[in-house]
Amino acid sequence: MRIAWIGKKSPFCGNVTYSREITNALLDRGHQVSFLHFAQEESEPDNWPNLREVSLPFIYKSQVYTIPTFKATKLLTDSLREIKPDVVHASLTLSPLDFVLPEICEELRLPLIATFHTPFAGKGAKLISGTQLLAYQLYAPFLVNYDRVIVFSQIQRELLARMGVREENIAVIPNGVDTAKYSPGFSQVKAEFKAERLFVYQGRIAPEKNVEALLRAWKQSAMAPGSKLLIVGDGPLKSSLEPFYGSEYGIIWLGFVADEDRRIEILRGADVFVLPSLVEGLSLSLLEGMSCGLACLATDVGADGEVLEKGAGVVISTKTARSQLRTLLPVLQDHPELTTLLGQKARQRVLDRYTLSKNITLLEELYKEVLAQRPLPLSRRA
């Protein structure tokens, strides 16, 4: 199958990882994939697939949203006309191009599928005010014009349906992780940081990630000298938090780690993965930690609580995250047998429900279903 993938290649975020992993896997299954993304000036990301690329010009680009130039729409249209894909799949990038894609694909008579990543608070909670609520309100009327919209959980499906997107056009395909790559294994990380017990947070250092709740809980818990907390990631709050939560408290700031092998080494060496977010979609970082056999603590936001339900991890509330962490961190420090058991259950949950292989199979089935309902694309016409 010939697939035109529209997504992000930089700066690093969950959307970038999603695009890299899915396009790699589609290529491995023999599909032809062209990748259209906003032109990058950064160094080449690690483990990126070797495929045809089209760089789209932009005015501004961040981890959250992208502003394209006026020329980007024409270049995108001309490129799709030249590629003649069977399917166009947009991993939505919070960009104005997301809203004109249905018109472009309708003109070219191409099936259009979207993956909608925007995080949300979770079941029984209102969307967090601000960008998340605005994004759902803005996108829902346009998602109606996509042939299918992929989300990561039933909760998110119901949310979009309430906003007017036809429920039968919303497909639930959870994120998947490569369980052979992200697996338990040998690591020197504990020795490197002189740690007896190792906890890790991996993600953006931003308000919606609620990292300060973790840092304050760690500091107030008076953890043992042999316990260390690794903070892996970068973001707007890093410079304001790092000076107050340093090595004197056993907290080590590693910044953004670009090398995937190094990130895997860190996860393999850790005992506990903590994700105290206020909003999420379905965290790939959480799935990677689970797949490496870590005991996982995460807030009940997005689909993360669903992932850890029934004993696969510990689910905490956003309202009382700091106080719960203050209690749980010493317990997990002092009871290695508990973290071992939780890690085994986490790994098994990923193997049962969240493998990349299963994700790709469901995606292929969705492509075939959409194609069966559409006229023949350009590539198959005389």
N, C-alpha and C positions, 0 to 999 in steps of 0.2 A: 504494500500500500504506500502511496505517496502522501506524506504528511507535511504541511507547513506549520511549524511551531512558532508561535509568537510569545516571547517571554522576556525574562531578565537574565543578564549574564553578570551584571555588577550594578552597584556594590553588593557585597555578600549579604544575603538574608535567606529566609526560608524559601522564598519564591525562586531564588537562584538555585538552591539545592534541589528543589522539586524539578525545575526544568532540566538540570544536568542529569539527575538520576533517571527521569522518565525517557529523555531522548537517548541516553546511553542504552537503556533497556530496549527501546523500540528498534534501534539500530541492530542490537544483538539478535533480535527476532527477524531480521531480514527486511525491515521496512526502510523506505527511503525518506529521510528526514531533512528538511531545510529549516534553518533556525533564523528567525528574524528578530532582531533585538536593537535596542538603542545603542548607537556607536559608543564604544568604550575607549577611554584613554588610559585605563589602568592596565596593570600587568595581567597576563593570561591567568584565569583561575585554574586551580589544580583539577586534574582528572576530567577535563572537558572533552566531550566527544569530538571526533574528527568528522565534520559534516559541512555541507554548504551553508554559508552564512550571508545574511544581508544586514548591513548596519544602517539603522535609521537615525537621522540627525535629531539632536535634542538641544533645548535651551538650558534645562536644569534636570538633575537626576539625583535622587537620594534613595535610602533604603525604603522609604515610605511611598513616594510618588515621583512621577516623571512628567516633565513638560516638553513635548516635542516641538520641533520647528514646523512652519507651515509646509515645508517641502516633504515632511515625513509621510503625510497621507498619500501624496502622489507616488512617492517611491514605494510605499507599501502596496498600493494598488497595482502599479506596473510590475512589481516583483511577483505578486500572486498570479498575475496574468501570464507571466513568463514561466513560472514554476509549474502551473497547471496541476495543483494538488488534488487528490481525492477528497481530503479533509483539511480544514483549517482549525487548529486548536490553539486558543489564546489562553495562556496562563496570565490572568489579568493583572496588570501592573499599576493600577491606580493612575491611569493616564487618559487624557482626552481621546486618544486613539481607540480606547475600549468602547467608546460610545458611537463611533462612526464605523466600526468594523462590520456590524450587521448590514449597513447600507452597501459597503464595498463588496461584501460576499454575496449579497442579493443581486447586485449588478453583474457579478461574475458567475452567478449561479453555483456557488460553492457552499457545501455544508459547513456550518460554523459551530464549534463547541467551545465553551468557556470553562476554566477552573476558577472558582471564586474563592479567594484566600482570606478575605477580610475577616479579622477576628471578631469575636463577640463574647458577651459575659457568660452565657450558659443557661442551662435549664432553670426556670423559676426566677431568673434575674432579668432586670431590664438591661438593654444594651447600654454600655457606658456612654455617657454624654460626650458630644464632640465628634471627632472624626469617624469613629466606628458607626454611630447612628447615622450620621450624614452620608457615609459611604453606602449603607444599605438603602437609604431613602433615594439616593441618586441613582444607584445601579439598578434597582428592581424594575423600573419601567423599560430599561434598555435590555435587561436580561431576557425579557419576554420575547425579544427578536432573535435570540440565539436558538439554534436547533436543540441543544442540550446545555444544561449548566451542571457542572460537577461540583459537589460540596463534600465535606468530610464526615458529616454525621447527620442522623435523622433530625436532630434538634435544629440544625442549620437549615435543613430542607423545609421543615415546618415554618421556620421564621420567614424564609423567602416566599413561601406559599401564601402566608398571611399578608405579604406585601404585594401580591398580585401575580407572581410568577406561577405558571401552570405547574401543578405538582407532578404531573406525568412527564414534564420536561426537565425535572430536577433529578439527577442521578447521584446516589451516595456511593462514592468510591474513596475509602479512607486512604490517607497517605500510607506508603509502604517503605520498608527499609530493606536493604540488602543484608540478609542475616548471615551470609557467609563472611562478608567484609566486617560488619559490625557484630562481633561475637566475643565471648569471653576468651581471654588469652594472656600470655605473659606480658608483663610491663615492669619497667624500672622506675615508674613515676613516684611511687612511695619512697623508694630509696633516694631519688633525686631531691625530693622536698623534705626528707627526714620526717616522714609522717607514719604514725602507727595506724591512724584511721583517717581516711581521705574523703571529703565531701566536695561536690563540684556543682557549680552553676554554669550553664553555657547558653548564651543568648545576648541580645542587645542590652546595653545599660541605659534603659529608657524608662520613663514614668510608668508605662503600661505593663512593664515587666515586674514592677514592685520589688526590685532587688534590695531596696533599703530595708524592707521588712525582714528579709533574710539576714542582712548584715547586723541590724539592731538585735535580732533574736540571738544570733551567734555571739555577739559581744556580751549580751545580758546573761547568756547561759554559762559563762565562765568555763568554756570547754577546756579539756585537758591539754597540756602542752604538746602532746603527741598527735593531737587532732588538727588537721589543716583544712581550710576551705579555699578551693581554687575558683577564681572568678574568670571565666573564659569569655571574652567578648569586649566590645567597645560600644560607645554611644554617648549621647549628650550629657548624661549624668556622671560619667566616669570621673571627670576631673573634680567634681564637687564632692564625691563620696570617698574616693581613694584616700585622701589625706586623713580622714577620720576613722577609717577601718583598715589598718595596715598590718604589717607582719607581727607587731607586738601582740595582736589578738589571734595570730595564726591564720590570717587572711592573706592570700597571695593573689595579686592581680597579674594575669598573664596577657591581657589585651586580646585583640583579635588574632586567632591562630589560623593562618591560611592553609597550612599543610594538613590534608585530611588524615594522613597516616599519624601525624602527631596528635590530632584530636582523638583518633581511635585509641592511641596509646594512653592518653589521659583517662579516657573512659574505662579502659581495661584495668587501669591501676586504682580506680576509685572504688569506694564502698557504697556511696549514696549520691544520688542525683536529686537536686532540689530545683523546682520550677514554681515560683510564687506569683505568677502572672495574674493581672487583673482581667485581661482578655486574651484569648487565643483562638486559632482555628483548630488545627490539630498539629501540635508541635512535633516537628521532625526531630528536634533535639531530644525531646522526651523519648520518642520511639528508639532513637539511637542508643540512649542510655539504657533503656529496657533491654534492647537486643544484646548489649554487652554484658548483661547480667547484673546491673546495679539495682539496689533497692531504690525505689523512686517515690518522692513526695511531690505532689502537684496540687494546685488549686482546682476547684471544680468549675472551670471556665472552658468555653468552647467545647471540644470533644475530649479534653484531657481527662476529665473525671470518668467518662465512659470507658476510656482506655484502661484505667486503673481499677475499675469496679470489681467487686467480688474477690478481693484479696490479691490482685496483681500489683498493688502498690497502696500508698497511703494518700487519701484525698482530704485536703484541708479547705477551709472556707476562706474566701477573700476578706471577709469582715473581721476575722480573728486570726489571720495568717501569722502575725508576729507572735501572739501568745501561744498558739498551737506549736509553732516551730520552736519556741523557747522550751516547751515541754518535750517535744519529740527528738530534737537534736541530741540531747544527752542520753536519751534512751537508746537511740541507734548507735551512739558512740560506745555505750557500755555493753551492748548485746550483739556481738558479731554473728551469733547464730541466727538472730532475727533478720539481720540484713542479708545473710546468705540465703535464707529461705525466701525472703521477698524478691531477691535478685533472680532466683530460679523461677519463681512464679511470673515475674516480669518477662523474662526471656521466653517462657512458654506461651504467654499471651501474644507476644509478637509473632511467634512461629504459627500460632493458631489463626490469627486474624489480620496481621499487618505486614505481611511480606511484600516485597517489591514485585515478586513474580506474580502473586495473586492480583496485585494492583494492575499490572500490565495486561493480564488476561481479561480482567473486567473492562479495561479501557479498549482493548481490541474488539470485544463484543459490542461495546457501545458504538464504536466507529461503524461496525458492520450494520448495526441496527439503524443508525442514522442514514447511512448510504442506501439502505433498502427502501427508505421512505422518501428519498430525494431523486430528482432527475439525474441523469448521467452527468458527471462533471466534465470540464473542458478536456481533461486528459483522455477521455474515452469517446469523444465525439469524432466523427469523420472529418 
